Amino acid sequence: MNVAIIKYNAGNIYSVVNALKRLGIEPCLTDDAAVLANADRVLFPGQGEASGIMRYLREHKLDETIRHLTQPVLGICVGQQLLCKHSEEGNTDCIGIFDTEVKKFCPQRHEDKVPAMGWNSITNLKSPLFKGLNENDFVYFVHSYYVPLCSSTIATANYIQPYSAALCRDNFYATQFHPEKSGSVGETILKNFLEL
């Protein structure tokens, strides 16, 4: 299977590469539009700051490339947020696959720490992406911004308030958590993505 990872100035790409290698996939890291268009699966992972990443994507016309992909695409962490319409981080217009805004966590109590970092459970699982998983399985999150619950929500997490742990619209899937850092649960999700 031909799996491409979108290459841009983001951290944390290599943990995704290694997770795919553990599943027997040798992914191609690329910013070439033709290679991305012809891949069987495309992953859009990353950590970083929304406005800087969007600037890079626009300069390299990768935002348009991503919008026109027709195979299964998986956004991870900032990748999920950038597939939304707009982010409060840097007041950034994003790619717009998901018609929703990305919000910054507002701590309500002294113990509410931002970024939200660590293991949290996911519920209301509504997608073949979660085949073989159980309600309240735990996955690993690191984020200061979140996507509110919306019509594209396919999994829910709760930190300060309920929010979208995962999204789906047409061929686009996205997780706020890091499947590549989420042990056997994350491995199952990546495997399911490859089998969609």
Secondary structure, DSSP 8 states (H G I E B T S, - for coil): --EEEE-SS-B-HHHHHHHHHHTT---EEE--HHHHHH-SEEEE--BS-HHHHHHHHHHTTHHHHHHT--S-EEEETHHHHHTEEEETTTTEE---SEEEEEEE----STT--SSEEEEEEEBS--SGGGTT--TTEEEEEEESEE----TTEEEEEESSSEEEEEEEETTEEEESS-GGGSHHHHHHHHHHHHH-
